Amino acid sequence: MVRQGLVEIFPRLWRYCLVLTRNKDNANDLAQAACERALEKADKFETGTHLDRWIFRIAQRIWLNELRSQAVRRGGGLVSVDDVELPDTKVDTETNIYASQVLKEVYLLPEAQRITVLLVYVEGFSYKDAAQVLDIPIGTVMSRLAAARGRISQRMDREKTGTE
């Protein structure tokens, strides 16, 4: 059950790992490590619960352990905000440009806000589920989202008016 579920949610897991690591190679490594850990601990997965929440939590813990065990690597290999590409869709150009601007602003958010935005707005997790994955209170999820929305709105307003 876990193995088949991992195959189905792997693209979402990888996207989550990319947001955590901000580096494609590290995202690959983290997603692989999370899958390996999930397969090792498959007997601990409770049938009837959400596999995606379980595997996202595993990835979150592996990443936090990595950050704790090594000095945070700054620079080299980070995904540049300018290199972020939207999927090729048939959406009109103006909408695509706007979505690209929002995505760039999301990548500029502090890590805690960026991850929370991804879980709730991209992955569709409820506030409760996001709080469980991140091991934080629901109120913290709500405040991170409010802060992220405010920051994105403020930056986009400044960009629109041409002020800094």
Secondary structure, 3 states (H helix, E strand, C coil): CHHHHHHHHHHHHHHHHHHHHCCHHHHHHHHHHHHHHHHHCHHHCCCCCCHHHHHHHHHHHHHHHHHHHCCCCCCCCCCCHHHCCCCCCCCCHHHHHHHHHHHHHHHHCCHHHHHHHHHHHHCCCCHHHHHHHHCCCHHHHHHHHHHHHHHHHHHHHHHHHCCC
